[in-house]
């Protein structure tokens, strides 16, 4: 469980990579058959790609575009098309006439499969089975997968119902081969076989919901692996997310409270990805968010496994919340629709109201009647630091600065959680900066916020904006006034290191660099690029000379 959670969280951090990447090329290959045999003389042409003619082995390999919709096969004057737009992978065998012969990994050489169980086969003293089982197991234990695979394949092909270890161990071997693959084409061929292994496992051993969760996890992990030669994007990226989403969504629907917690993260993550790719409406994102929360809570309520409960509460639920909050679908209308009815039912539940107000606050949805009513109700139920903080926001919206400051101070005096305390200092600093023109007081609060939370990019943005505002009335020469922009950009640069502020910080840096002192002014003052420069007055900070 811990391993799949680590894989899921690692995947979740890189899954959106490629949404804006350049269109990638792909190589499509396979074998063309005619009447069950490899066919020569077939012209193979990929839509928006290359073409070639097959030789006696019937094999083809052509370049295609990520948006290729079909492959055309032509023999003399007859043509046939294979639609590939909705298919996964880059390996496509095709029967121009007749059918594709059964592969040795799907059906026995004779076309017959022994579906006996391990107990039945051992009782029948099936020597072929016992010999292959012994050889494959021994090589597998030694991690000699190259030697194990031929014996494993015989079991997988001819004795598919004998033991679930065929699929568990087979998955491990496929993962090793995929990770060792040197080309995307080789990797995708192995991924397709791995996905078929999951389907076959369901066929013979059931556990559909559980296995689909694992299938979706493996699919997304390897298809979106950042070490691939070509990062998928455009239609290819959409297709990958759609397949992953279908499998993990079905897994959650099947499993309910038995869902593996990391699968909920993947459901929310693929949901958000498809929304950002324009393939899912906002309303469905909200529904999936509610479903993930509902299932996660059912896991906590119904599970006796303390590790699973802790994992769900401390990792999965917060991650789902973060994904939804940053999705762009969590706007005020959506959140108010979600919580209005629930608030009416839970007006006496302080914990619920706190959670709801945090979500509304993160979405900057503080203008609604719901936020106002819930804020006042929470203060009645629990006049805590967090309740005082929300009351401060409430009075801020009413432009009652005195009351707002009073409640901010109450929140700061009572709060013990450093992250929450940092947010209180930041918001009070924002009030002093934006509403009261108290730049030194605002800076004091921003500094306290940063001391409590060193990566607080909003506080760094506030520091930069404070110094931009300070430059207007700063006492000194023109160069000394302009030098304040060096310091402002120092703070914007720190804010830029956090993705939450990266875009705004970069814009501010570009905007204010034009106010830097010019080289001629600096030369007259004996200043050189890269040297330290002290800004005096109430600012009293050191920056670096640059142009």
N, C-alpha and C positions, 0 to 999 in steps of 0.2 A: 504493500500500500504506500509506504514511504517513497519507494522508487518511482511508482507511477505519478505520485504528487510532484516529485522533483522534476520528472520529465515534463509534466503538464505545465508547471510554472515556468520552466525554461522555454518551452514552446510558446507559452503565452506572451513572453517578453519579446519574441521575434516574429510572431505569426503575421503581423500586419506589414512586415517588411516586404516590399515589392509592389505595393499598391500603385506607386507612382514611378516605378522603374520603366526603362525603355523596353520595347517589345522584344521578346526573346525568340530565337530560332529553336527548332527542335529537329531531331532526326527520327524518322519513322521507319520501322523495318518489320519484317515478318516473312512468311512463306506462302506462296500461292499454290493451291492444289487444283487438280482436275481429275475427277473420278477417283479421288482418294490418294492420288500420287502427286509428288512435286511437279509443277508445270513449267516448261521452258517456253520462251517466246511470248511471254505476257508483258505488255508495256504497262508500267506502273507510274501513275502521275499524281502527285499530291496537289490539292487545291492551294494556290498561292505558293507552290513549291517546285521542286525538281521532278525529274522523271528518269526512268531507266527500263531496261528489258531484262527479264529473268533468264537465268541459264538453266542447266539441267537440274540443279538442286532446288529450283523454284524460289530461291531467296531473293529478297529485294531490300534496298536501303536507300531512302530518298530524304532530302532536306525538305522541311515544311515550315510554315509560319505558325506562330502560336495561335493564330486565328483560322488555321486551315479547317474547313468544314467536312471535307471528304477526300477519299482516295479513289481515283478512277483506274480500273483494270481493263485493258483492251487486248483482245485476241483476234487478229486479222481485222474484221470489220464489225466485231461485236464488242460493246463496252458495258461494264457494270460498275456501279458505285458502292462504296462502303462509307456510310455516314459516321464520322468520328467525333463530331462536335461534342456529343454527350458521353463519349467513352473516355475512360481513364487510361493512363499509360501511353506508351509510344510503340508497342509491339502489337501488330494486328495480322493474324493469319487469315487467309481468305480462300474460300472454295469457289472457283470460277464455275465449276460444274460438279455436281455431287456434293460430298460433305468433307469437312475437315476430319482426318483420321484422329481417333482418340489418343490423347497423350498418355505417356506411361505414368504420369502423376495423378491422372484422374480416373483411370480405368485399367483393370488388369489386361495383360497382353492378350488373353483369350476373350476379353470383353466381359468376363465374369469376375465378380468380387465376392470374397468370403466375408460375410458380415458377422461372423461369430465373435463372441466376447472373449476376453483373455481366459476366463475360467473354462469356457467351452472348448477353446482351441487347445489348452493345456490338457484337458480331459481326453480330447480326441488324439492327443499325441501327434499333432501336426508338426512334423519335423522341419519343414521349410520355415514355418512361422517361428518355431523355437530357436532355430539356428540364426535366423535373421535378427530376432529380438536380442539374442545373446551378443551377437557381434556388434550391432548398432549401439546397444547399451554400454558395452565396454568401451568402445571408441568415444562415445559421447561423454562418459565420465572422465576420460583423459583429455577432453576438449579437442580431440583430433577429429574435427568436423569433416574434413576432407575424406577421411576413411569411413566415417559414420554414415555420411549421406547416402551412398548407394544402398546400404542395408536398410536405412530408415525409409528410403523411397519405396523399396519393395513392400514394406509394411504399410506405408501411407497409401500405396496404390492398390494392393491386393487384400489388405486386412484393416480397412479403415475404421472398424468398430471395435477393434481389439483392446485398445487402451488409450486414454486421453493423453498420456505422455507423448504419443506420436505428435500431437498438435502443440503441446506445451514445449517439448524439446525442439520440434520443427520450427516453431516460432523463434526460439533462441538462435538456432542456426541461421535462419533467414536474416535475422537482425544483424548477425555477425557478417554475413556475406554482403548485405546492403551497405554496412558501414565500411567495408573493405573495397567496395566497387570503385572503379576509377573514372567511370563516365556516367553521365546522366542516363543514357540509354540503357546501360547495364543495370544501373540502380532501379530504373523504372520497371524493367522486365522482372526483376526480383520482387519488387513491391507488388506487382500484379499477382505473382504466384503466392506471395504472402497473404494477400487479401482472399485468394481462393482457399487457402488453408483455413482461414477463419470461417468461411462459408461451409466448408466440409465438416469442420468441427461442430458447427450448429446442427448440420444434417444428422450426424451420428451420435452426438452427445448432448444436444439441446443447449440449455442455458443461454437462450438467444439474447436476452437483454444484457447479461454480463459480457458475453463475447462481443456483441456489437460495440459496447463501450470500449473494450480493448482494441477492436478493429479500427474504430474512429481515431483513437489515440495514436496508434501506429501509423495510420494513413497520414494524418496531419504532421506528425513528427518527421517522417521521412520525406514527404512531398514538399515540406516547407523548410527543410534543412538548409541553413545559410551557407553550408559548404558546397552546395550544388554549383555546377559550372554556370548555369543560367537560372537566375532567380525568376520564378514564375510570376507573370503579371497579366493584366487584362483579362481576357476570357479564360485563359488557362488558370489564373489565380481564382477566379470566380468558381470555376468548375471544381477545383480542389476543395474550397471552402464548402460548397454545396454538398459534396459527397460526405465530407467529414461531419457537417451539420446533420444530415439525414441520419447517419449512423448513431451519433451520440444522442440526438433527440429521441430516436426510437428506443435507444437503450434506457434513457430516463423514463420514458412512458411505460416501458415494460417493467423496470425495476422498482420504481417508486422509492420507498424508504430503504430499499436494498441497493440503491445506486451507489457506486463507488464515488466518494466525494469529489475527486479530481475531474470526473466526467462532467460534473455540473459546471466547473470552470470552463471546460472546453465548449459546452453548450452555450454559455454566455459569451465566450470569446468569439466563436464562429458566428453567433448572432450579430454581435457588434461589427465584425468584419464585413458580413454581408450587407448590413445597413450602410456602412461607409462606402461600400462598393456599389451602392444603388440597387441592391437586389432584395432588400427586405424593407417593408414599411415600418415607420416609427411605432405604430400600434402593436406590431408583432414583437418588436424589441421589448416593449413594456410588458406584454403578456409573458414572454420568455423569462424576463427578470422576475416577475411574480412567481412563475412556476419554479424557477431555481430556488428562490427563497422558501417557497412552500415545501419543496422536496427536502431542502437542507434542514428545515425545522423538523420535518418528519423523521429524518435520520437521527437528529439529536433526541427527539422524544421517544423513538421506538428502539434505539440501539443500546445494547448492553456493553458494547465494546468501547471502553473509555477512550482509547487512542483515536478511534474513528470519530467519536463525539468531539473530542478536543480539536482534532484536525478540522472538522467542519466548522466549529465555532471560531477558532482562532485564525484559520488560514482561508478556508473556502468562502465563508460568508463575507468577510471583509474584502476579499478579492473580487467577488461578484459585485459588491457594492461599488468598488472603485471602477470596474469596467463599465457598469451602467452609468455611473456619474460622469465619466469622461466620454461617453458614447456620442453625445450630441442629441440623443433621443430623449434624454431626461430633462425636458424643458418644463416650464411651470404648468402648462396645460396638462401634460401627461401626469406629472406628480400630483397635482391637485385632484385630478380624476381618480388616481390610485388611492389617495389617503383621505379624501373628504368623508366618504361613508364609514371608513374604518375609524376615523377620529370620533365620529358620533357614537360608535359602539364602545370606544376605549377612552373616554374622557377622564376616567379615574386611574388610568394606567400611566404613571409618570415615566416609566422606562420606555414605553411605546412612544409617548409624546417627545421625549428627548431624541430618540432615534429618528423620528419623523422630521423634527426641526433641524437636525443635522443635515439630513438629505436635502431639505428645502433650502437650507443655507448654502450648501455646497453648490447647488444649482442656481444660486442668486435669485431664489424665488421668495423674496421676503416682502413683496408688495401685496400678496394675496390676503384675503380675509382669513383663510385657513391659518396662515402663519401668525397673524395677529391674535386670533382667538386661541390658538394653541399656546402661544407665548404667555398670555395672561393666565391661562388655565394651569400651565406648568408652575408658574410662580405661586399660584394659590396652593397647589399640591406639595410643592417642594421648593422653597425659596433658597435654592442652592446656588453655587457659583455659576453653573451653566444656565440656570433660570435667570439669574441676574444679567448674565451676558445677553441673553435673548431679549430681556426687557430693555437693555441699553440699545440694542438694534431697533427695537420698537419705537423708542423715543427719538432715535436718530431719524427715523422715517417721518416723524411728526415735526422735525426741525426744532425739537426741544433739547438744545445742546446741554443745558445745565443738568437736566434729568439723565440724559445719555451718559455724561461724564460720571455722574453719581453712581449709576448702575455698573458702568465699566469698572470703577474703583471697587465696588462691592464684589464683583466677579473676581478681580485680581486678588483681592484680600483673602478670598475663600478658597481659590483653586489650588489643588495640590498636583494635578496632572500637568507635567511640564509642556507637553505638546498643546494641550488646551490653553494653558497659561500663555504660551507664545502667541497663540491666535488672538487672545484678549489684548495683549500688549500691541500687537500689530494693528488691530482694528481701532484701538484708541489712538494710536499714532496716526492712522489714516484720518481719523476725525480731527485731530489737532492740525494736521497738514491741510486737509481739503476744506474744512469748515471754519477753522479758527485762525489760520495763518500763523500758528505757533510752531515755527520750524524747529527750534531747538528742542521743544517738548516732544515733537513728533520724532525727531532723531533719537531722543532718549528712549522712547518706547520701541522704535525699530531696532535699536541696539540690544535692548533687553530681549526682544523676540528672537533675534539671531543668536544671542548667548544661550538661549534655551533650546533652539532648533537650528543647528548650523547650516542646514541646507534649505532654509526657509526662503525660497526665491522671491516671494511676494514682499518680504521685508527688505530684501536687497533692492528690489524695484523701488520701494518706497524711499530708501536711502538715496538712490540715484535721483529720483524726482525732487526730493527735498533740496539737494544741492543744485539742481537745475533752477529751482525757484529762488534759491539763495543768491545765485549769480547776478540777479537783477539789481539787488541792493547791496552787494558786497562792496566794502570800502577798499579802494586801492586803485592801482593803475589799470589801464585797459588789459594789459597782459595778465595781471593778477586776477582780474575778473574772469578772463577767458580760461585761465588755468583751472578754475572751479569745474569746468566741463571735463577735464582730465579725470578728476576725482569722481564725478557723476558716472562717467563711462566705466570706471573701475568697478563700481557697484552693479551696473547693468551687465558687465561681463560676468560677474559672479552669478547673477540671476540667470544668465543664459545657459549655465551648466546644468540647470534643471529643465527637463523637457516641458514642464508645465508653464514656464515663463520664457522659453527659448525664443519663440517668434517675436513676442512683444519686446523683449530685451534687445534682440538683434535690430529691430526697427528703431528703437530709441538710440542705440549706439550709432547707427547710420545717420540718424537725424541730427544728433548733437556733435558729431565729429567735425562738422563744418564750422563750429564755433571755437575749435581749438586755436590757440595762438599760432600765428604763422612763423615760418622759419626766420624771416627777417627780424621780427620782433624778438624772438628768442636769441638770435645771434647778437643783437644789440645788448641783451642782458647777460650774454656769456653762457647761455644754456645749450646743452647738447642732448640729442635724443638718447633716451635710456637712463639718464641720470635722475636722481631723486630731486623732488621739488616740494618744499614745505608751504602749505597754504595756511596762513595765520588767521587772526581774528577768532571769532567764536567757533569757526570750523576746526582749525588746529589739527589738520591731518596731512600726511605725506603721500604724494602720488609720484608718477614718473612722467618725464618730458616725452612727448611724442607729437608727430605732425600728421 
